[in-house]
Amino acid sequence: MKRVLGVHGVGNFRPGESAQTAANALAAVWHAALTTGSRGPGPGSAGVDVAVAYYADLLREPGRQAGAPALEDLDTFEQELLQAWAGHLGVPTGVAAGRATAPVRQALAWLSERRGLGRVATEWFVATFFREVAAYLQAGNGAVRYRVRERITAAIDAHRPQVIIAHSLGSVAAYEALWAHHGHEVDLLVTVGSPLALPHAVFPRLQPPPLGDRGQRPPSVRRWVNLSDPGDLVALPPGGVEARFDGVEPSSGDRAIHAFDFHLVKNYLTSPRLATILKESGGSGE
């Protein structure tokens, strides 16, 4: 039985549930995806014991409006991250500039049309992503960042995984947690839909900071593979993780994970490419 720890991405806050209840619910979702692929037995069909490190509750700012955020709700730092991201998607110069919501909405309308995406869904995703990313990266006293990393390291200690699969913002938090915690060696780290290499917004803010403009594989990780859909709006720049971090293997090929829901974790978890990566990791665990 192979022990897998998932580290979720953005948009996973489960109101009204304790952290443990939310973690168990997400673990059931991840287990179902890993054991039932989109076209038959999934990547974990040989048997996996799945846990998920849940941290979305720690990103909720007390007193801030609950529910799905809107573009109008983004603060200055969140807008700054959004604009850095938009620049790497080829948004025309001047469209994404400025603090006002109108230019940002114009930029997302341009992006939605260019990529064939729904405008409302794109706005929701971008607002959610940058609110949660900013909550994690915000300088301040670093309390949120520390608590998220502690939640992940506690899950590592409890589950003792051979494999960690970290999605979206979860790949940033897992990367930093693995650097801060050397008590357990991980056979395989798989980052999926990762923004780790995103210039200006994420990469230069990592802890520990990159050395000589290069990130490094955490010392407790034996093998690190990055998997990204070429159309994923978060995994920027394309091929960036393996290009900017030493000791990272790209997954083979650049085939799309899914035609539309390219950032949805379920589509990464059920992909044949992840199945191959997990089989290559070998061993069935204890």
Contacts in CASP RR format, 6 or more apart in sequence:
PFRMAT RR
TARGET T0000
AUTHOR 0000-0000-0000
METHOD contacts of the structure
MODEL  1
MKRVLGVHGVGNFRPGESAQTAANALAAVWHAALTTGSRGPGPGSAGVDV
AVAYYADLLREPGRQAGAPALEDLDTFEQELLQAWAGHLGVPTGVAAGRA
TAPVRQALAWLSERRGLGRVATEWFVATFFREVAAYLQAGNGAVRYRVRE
RITAAIDAHRPQVIIAHSLGSVAAYEALWAHHGHEVDLLVTVGSPLALPH
AVFPRLQPPPLGDRGQRPPSVRRWVNLSDPGDLVALPPGGVEARFDGVEP
SSGDRAIHAFDFHLVKNYLTSPRLATILKESGGSGE
1 47 0 8 1.000
1 48 0 8 1.000
1 49 0 8 1.000
1 284 0 8 1.000
1 285 0 8 1.000
1 286 0 8 1.000
2 44 0 8 1.000
2 46 0 8 1.000
2 47 0 8 1.000
2 48 0 8 1.000
2 49 0 8 1.000
2 162 0 8 1.000
2 163 0 8 1.000
2 278 0 8 1.000
2 281 0 8 1.000
2 283 0 8 1.000
2 284 0 8 1.000
2 285 0 8 1.000
3 48 0 8 1.000
3 49 0 8 1.000
3 51 0 8 1.000
3 159 0 8 1.000
3 160 0 8 1.000
3 161 0 8 1.000
3 162 0 8 1.000
3 163 0 8 1.000
3 285 0 8 1.000
3 286 0 8 1.000
4 30 0 8 1.000
4 34 0 8 1.000
4 48 0 8 1.000
4 49 0 8 1.000
4 50 0 8 1.000
4 51 0 8 1.000
4 161 0 8 1.000
4 162 0 8 1.000
4 163 0 8 1.000
4 164 0 8 1.000
4 165 0 8 1.000
5 50 0 8 1.000
5 51 0 8 1.000
5 52 0 8 1.000
5 53 0 8 1.000
5 155 0 8 1.000
5 156 0 8 1.000
5 159 0 8 1.000
5 161 0 8 1.000
5 163 0 8 1.000
5 164 0 8 1.000
5 165 0 8 1.000
6 27 0 8 1.000
6 30 0 8 1.000
6 50 0 8 1.000
6 51 0 8 1.000
6 52 0 8 1.000
6 53 0 8 1.000
6 161 0 8 1.000
6 164 0 8 1.000
6 165 0 8 1.000
6 166 0 8 1.000
6 167 0 8 1.000
7 52 0 8 1.000
7 53 0 8 1.000
7 55 0 8 1.000
7 152 0 8 1.000
7 164 0 8 1.000
7 165 0 8 1.000
7 166 0 8 1.000
7 167 0 8 1.000
7 170 0 8 1.000
7 171 0 8 1.000
7 173 0 8 1.000
7 174 0 8 1.000
8 26 0 8 1.000
8 52 0 8 1.000
8 53 0 8 1.000
8 54 0 8 1.000
8 55 0 8 1.000
8 56 0 8 1.000
8 167 0 8 1.000
8 168 0 8 1.000
8 170 0 8 1.000
8 265 0 8 1.000
9 56 0 8 1.000
9 132 0 8 1.000
9 167 0 8 1.000
9 168 0 8 1.000
9 169 0 8 1.000
9 170 0 8 1.000
9 265 0 8 1.000
10 128 0 8 1.000
10 129 0 8 1.000
10 132 0 8 1.000
10 133 0 8 1.000
10 168 0 8 1.000
10 169 0 8 1.000
11 56 0 8 1.000
11 128 0 8 1.000
11 132 0 8 1.000
12 22 0 8 1.000
12 26 0 8 1.000
12 54 0 8 1.000
12 56 0 8 1.000
13 56 0 8 1.000
13 57 0 8 1.000
13 59 0 8 1.000
13 60 0 8 1.000
14 21 0 8 1.000
14 22 0 8 1.000
14 25 0 8 1.000
14 26 0 8 1.000
14 54 0 8 1.000
14 56 0 8 1.000
14 57 0 8 1.000
15 66 0 8 1.000
17 25 0 8 1.000
19 54 0 8 1.000
19 57 0 8 1.000
19 151 0 8 1.000
20 54 0 8 1.000
22 54 0 8 1.000
22 56 0 8 1.000
22 57 0 8 1.000
23 51 0 8 1.000
23 52 0 8 1.000
23 53 0 8 1.000
23 54 0 8 1.000
23 155 0 8 1.000
26 52 0 8 1.000
26 54 0 8 1.000
27 50 0 8 1.000
27 51 0 8 1.000
27 52 0 8 1.000
29 266 0 8 1.000
30 50 0 8 1.000
30 52 0 8 1.000
30 165 0 8 1.000
30 265 0 8 1.000
30 269 0 8 1.000
31 48 0 8 1.000
31 50 0 8 1.000
33 42 0 8 1.000
33 265 0 8 1.000
33 266 0 8 1.000
33 269 0 8 1.000
33 270 0 8 1.000
34 42 0 8 1.000
34 43 0 8 1.000
34 44 0 8 1.000
34 48 0 8 1.000
34 50 0 8 1.000
34 269 0 8 1.000
34 270 0 8 1.000
35 41 0 8 1.000
35 42 0 8 1.000
35 44 0 8 1.000
35 45 0 8 1.000
35 47 0 8 1.000
35 48 0 8 1.000
36 42 0 8 1.000
36 45 0 8 1.000
36 270 0 8 1.000
37 43 0 8 1.000
37 45 0 8 1.000
37 270 0 8 1.000
38 267 0 8 1.000
38 270 0 8 1.000
38 271 0 8 1.000
42 270 0 8 1.000
42 275 0 8 1.000
43 269 0 8 1.000
43 270 0 8 1.000
43 271 0 8 1.000
43 274 0 8 1.000
43 275 0 8 1.000
43 277 0 8 1.000
43 278 0 8 1.000
43 279 0 8 1.000
44 275 0 8 1.000
44 278 0 8 1.000
46 284 0 8 1.000
47 284 0 8 1.000
49 159 0 8 1.000
51 155 0 8 1.000
51 158 0 8 1.000
51 159 0 8 1.000
51 161 0 8 1.000
52 155 0 8 1.000
53 151 0 8 1.000
53 152 0 8 1.000
53 154 0 8 1.000
53 155 0 8 1.000
53 156 0 8 1.000
53 174 0 8 1.000
54 151 0 8 1.000
55 147 0 8 1.000
55 148 0 8 1.000
55 151 0 8 1.000
55 152 0 8 1.000
55 170 0 8 1.000
55 173 0 8 1.000
56 132 0 8 1.000
58 144 0 8 1.000
58 147 0 8 1.000
58 148 0 8 1.000
58 151 0 8 1.000
59 131 0 8 1.000
59 132 0 8 1.000
59 135 0 8 1.000
59 136 0 8 1.000
59 144 0 8 1.000
59 148 0 8 1.000
60 66 0 8 1.000
60 135 0 8 1.000
61 135 0 8 1.000
64 73 0 8 1.000
65 73 0 8 1.000
68 124 0 8 1.000
68 127 0 8 1.000
68 128 0 8 1.000
69 127 0 8 1.000
69 128 0 8 1.000
69 131 0 8 1.000
70 123 0 8 1.000
70 127 0 8 1.000
71 101 0 8 1.000
71 104 0 8 1.000
71 105 0 8 1.000
71 108 0 8 1.000
71 123 0 8 1.000
71 126 0 8 1.000
71 127 0 8 1.000
72 101 0 8 1.000
73 127 0 8 1.000
73 131 0 8 1.000
74 82 0 8 1.000
74 104 0 8 1.000
74 127 0 8 1.000
74 130 0 8 1.000
74 131 0 8 1.000
75 134 0 8 1.000
76 99 0 8 1.000
77 134 0 8 1.000
77 138 0 8 1.000
78 130 0 8 1.000
78 131 0 8 1.000
78 134 0 8 1.000
79 98 0 8 1.000
79 99 0 8 1.000
79 104 0 8 1.000
79 130 0 8 1.000
80 201 0 8 1.000
81 130 0 8 1.000
81 133 0 8 1.000
81 134 0 8 1.000
81 137 0 8 1.000
81 201 0 8 1.000
82 96 0 8 1.000
82 104 0 8 1.000
82 126 0 8 1.000
82 130 0 8 1.000
83 96 0 8 1.000
83 97 0 8 1.000
83 98 0 8 1.000
83 104 0 8 1.000
84 198 0 8 1.000
84 199 0 8 1.000
84 200 0 8 1.000
84 201 0 8 1.000
85 130 0 8 1.000
85 198 0 8 1.000
85 201 0 8 1.000
85 236 0 8 1.000
86 95 0 8 1.000
86 96 0 8 1.000
86 104 0 8 1.000
86 107 0 8 1.000
86 111 0 8 1.000
87 96 0 8 1.000
88 198 0 8 1.000
88 199 0 8 1.000
88 236 0 8 1.000
88 237 0 8 1.000
89 111 0 8 1.000
89 233 0 8 1.000
89 236 0 8 1.000
91 107 0 8 1.000
91 110 0 8 1.000
91 111 0 8 1.000
92 110 0 8 1.000
94 103 0 8 1.000
95 103 0 8 1.000
95 106 0 8 1.000
95 107 0 8 1.000
95 110 0 8 1.000
96 103 0 8 1.000
96 104 0 8 1.000
96 107 0 8 1.000
97 103 0 8 1.000
98 104 0 8 1.000
105 123 0 8 1.000
108 119 0 8 1.000
108 122 0 8 1.000
108 123 0 8 1.000
108 126 0 8 1.000
109 119 0 8 1.000
111 117 0 8 1.000
111 122 0 8 1.000
111 233 0 8 1.000
112 118 0 8 1.000
112 119 0 8 1.000
112 122 0 8 1.000
115 231 0 8 1.000
115 233 0 8 1.000
117 260 0 8 1.000
125 233 0 8 1.000
125 263 0 8 1.000
129 168 0 8 1.000
129 169 0 8 1.000
129 234 0 8 1.000
132 169 0 8 1.000
133 169 0 8 1.000
133 172 0 8 1.000
133 195 0 8 1.000
133 201 0 8 1.000
133 202 0 8 1.000
135 144 0 8 1.000
136 144 0 8 1.000
136 145 0 8 1.000
136 148 0 8 1.000
136 169 0 8 1.000
136 172 0 8 1.000
136 173 0 8 1.000
137 145 0 8 1.000
137 172 0 8 1.000
137 202 0 8 1.000
137 205 0 8 1.000
138 144 0 8 1.000
138 145 0 8 1.000
145 176 0 8 1.000
145 207 0 8 1.000
148 173 0 8 1.000
148 177 0 8 1.000
149 173 0 8 1.000
149 176 0 8 1.000
149 177 0 8 1.000
149 180 0 8 1.000
149 181 0 8 1.000
152 173 0 8 1.000
152 174 0 8 1.000
152 177 0 8 1.000
153 177 0 8 1.000
153 180 0 8 1.000
153 181 0 8 1.000
156 164 0 8 1.000
156 177 0 8 1.000
156 181 0 8 1.000
156 184 0 8 1.000
156 186 0 8 1.000
157 183 0 8 1.000
157 184 0 8 1.000
160 184 0 8 1.000
161 186 0 8 1.000
162 186 0 8 1.000
162 187 0 8 1.000
162 188 0 8 1.000
162 281 0 8 1.000
162 283 0 8 1.000
162 285 0 8 1.000
163 186 0 8 1.000
163 187 0 8 1.000
163 188 0 8 1.000
163 189 0 8 1.000
163 190 0 8 1.000
163 278 0 8 1.000
163 281 0 8 1.000
164 174 0 8 1.000
164 178 0 8 1.000
164 186 0 8 1.000
164 188 0 8 1.000
164 189 0 8 1.000
164 190 0 8 1.000
165 190 0 8 1.000
165 192 0 8 1.000
165 269 0 8 1.000
165 274 0 8 1.000
166 173 0 8 1.000
166 174 0 8 1.000
166 175 0 8 1.000
166 189 0 8 1.000
166 190 0 8 1.000
166 191 0 8 1.000
166 192 0 8 1.000
166 194 0 8 1.000
167 191 0 8 1.000
167 192 0 8 1.000
167 193 0 8 1.000
167 194 0 8 1.000
167 265 0 8 1.000
167 268 0 8 1.000
168 192 0 8 1.000
168 193 0 8 1.000
168 194 0 8 1.000
168 195 0 8 1.000
168 234 0 8 1.000
168 263 0 8 1.000
168 265 0 8 1.000
169 195 0 8 1.000
171 191 0 8 1.000
171 192 0 8 1.000
171 193 0 8 1.000
171 194 0 8 1.000
171 195 0 8 1.000
171 196 0 8 1.000
172 194 0 8 1.000
172 195 0 8 1.000
172 196 0 8 1.000
172 202 0 8 1.000
172 206 0 8 1.000
174 189 0 8 1.000
174 191 0 8 1.000
175 191 0 8 1.000
175 196 0 8 1.000
175 206 0 8 1.000
175 218 0 8 1.000
176 206 0 8 1.000
176 207 0 8 1.000
178 186 0 8 1.000
178 189 0 8 1.000
178 218 0 8 1.000
178 220 0 8 1.000
178 221 0 8 1.000
179 207 0 8 1.000
179 208 0 8 1.000
179 218 0 8 1.000
179 219 0 8 1.000
180 207 0 8 1.000
181 220 0 8 1.000
182 219 0 8 1.000
182 220 0 8 1.000
183 220 0 8 1.000
184 220 0 8 1.000
185 220 0 8 1.000
185 221 0 8 1.000
185 222 0 8 1.000
186 220 0 8 1.000
186 221 0 8 1.000
186 222 0 8 1.000
187 222 0 8 1.000
187 223 0 8 1.000
187 281 0 8 1.000
187 282 0 8 1.000
188 221 0 8 1.000
188 222 0 8 1.000
188 223 0 8 1.000
188 224 0 8 1.000
188 225 0 8 1.000
188 277 0 8 1.000
188 278 0 8 1.000
188 281 0 8 1.000
189 217 0 8 1.000
189 218 0 8 1.000
189 221 0 8 1.000
189 223 0 8 1.000
189 224 0 8 1.000
189 225 0 8 1.000
190 224 0 8 1.000
190 225 0 8 1.000
190 226 0 8 1.000
190 227 0 8 1.000
190 274 0 8 1.000
190 277 0 8 1.000
190 278 0 8 1.000
191 224 0 8 1.000
191 225 0 8 1.000
191 226 0 8 1.000
191 227 0 8 1.000
191 241 0 8 1.000
192 226 0 8 1.000
192 227 0 8 1.000
192 228 0 8 1.000
192 265 0 8 1.000
192 268 0 8 1.000
192 269 0 8 1.000
192 274 0 8 1.000
193 227 0 8 1.000
193 228 0 8 1.000
193 229 0 8 1.000
193 232 0 8 1.000
193 234 0 8 1.000
193 235 0 8 1.000
193 263 0 8 1.000
193 268 0 8 1.000
194 226 0 8 1.000
194 228 0 8 1.000
194 234 0 8 1.000
194 235 0 8 1.000
194 241 0 8 1.000
195 201 0 8 1.000
195 202 0 8 1.000
195 234 0 8 1.000
195 235 0 8 1.000
195 236 0 8 1.000
196 202 0 8 1.000
196 203 0 8 1.000
196 206 0 8 1.000
196 241 0 8 1.000
196 244 0 8 1.000
196 245 0 8 1.000
197 203 0 8 1.000
197 236 0 8 1.000
197 237 0 8 1.000
197 239 0 8 1.000
197 240 0 8 1.000
197 241 0 8 1.000
197 243 0 8 1.000
197 244 0 8 1.000
197 245 0 8 1.000
198 234 0 8 1.000
198 236 0 8 1.000
198 237 0 8 1.000
199 237 0 8 1.000
203 210 0 8 1.000
203 244 0 8 1.000
204 210 0 8 1.000
206 215 0 8 1.000
210 216 0 8 1.000
210 244 0 8 1.000
213 244 0 8 1.000
214 244 0 8 1.000
214 245 0 8 1.000
214 246 0 8 1.000
215 244 0 8 1.000
215 245 0 8 1.000
215 246 0 8 1.000
216 245 0 8 1.000
216 246 0 8 1.000
216 247 0 8 1.000
217 224 0 8 1.000
217 245 0 8 1.000
217 246 0 8 1.000
217 247 0 8 1.000
217 248 0 8 1.000
218 224 0 8 1.000
223 249 0 8 1.000
223 281 0 8 1.000
224 245 0 8 1.000
224 247 0 8 1.000
224 248 0 8 1.000
224 249 0 8 1.000
225 248 0 8 1.000
225 249 0 8 1.000
225 250 0 8 1.000
225 251 0 8 1.000
225 277 0 8 1.000
226 239 0 8 1.000
226 241 0 8 1.000
226 242 0 8 1.000
226 248 0 8 1.000
226 249 0 8 1.000
226 250 0 8 1.000
226 251 0 8 1.000
227 251 0 8 1.000
227 257 0 8 1.000
227 268 0 8 1.000
227 271 0 8 1.000
227 273 0 8 1.000
227 274 0 8 1.000
227 277 0 8 1.000
228 235 0 8 1.000
228 238 0 8 1.000
228 239 0 8 1.000
228 241 0 8 1.000
228 251 0 8 1.000
229 235 0 8 1.000
229 256 0 8 1.000
229 257 0 8 1.000
229 258 0 8 1.000
229 262 0 8 1.000
229 263 0 8 1.000
229 267 0 8 1.000
229 268 0 8 1.000
230 238 0 8 1.000
230 254 0 8 1.000
230 255 0 8 1.000
230 256 0 8 1.000
231 238 0 8 1.000
231 256 0 8 1.000
231 262 0 8 1.000
232 257 0 8 1.000
232 262 0 8 1.000
232 263 0 8 1.000
233 262 0 8 1.000
233 263 0 8 1.000
234 263 0 8 1.000
235 241 0 8 1.000
235 263 0 8 1.000
237 243 0 8 1.000
238 254 0 8 1.000
239 250 0 8 1.000
241 248 0 8 1.000
242 248 0 8 1.000
242 249 0 8 1.000
242 250 0 8 1.000
251 273 0 8 1.000
251 276 0 8 1.000
251 277 0 8 1.000
252 273 0 8 1.000
252 276 0 8 1.000
255 273 0 8 1.000
256 262 0 8 1.000
257 267 0 8 1.000
257 268 0 8 1.000
257 271 0 8 1.000
257 273 0 8 1.000
258 264 0 8 1.000
258 267 0 8 1.000
261 267 0 8 1.000
268 274 0 8 1.000
END
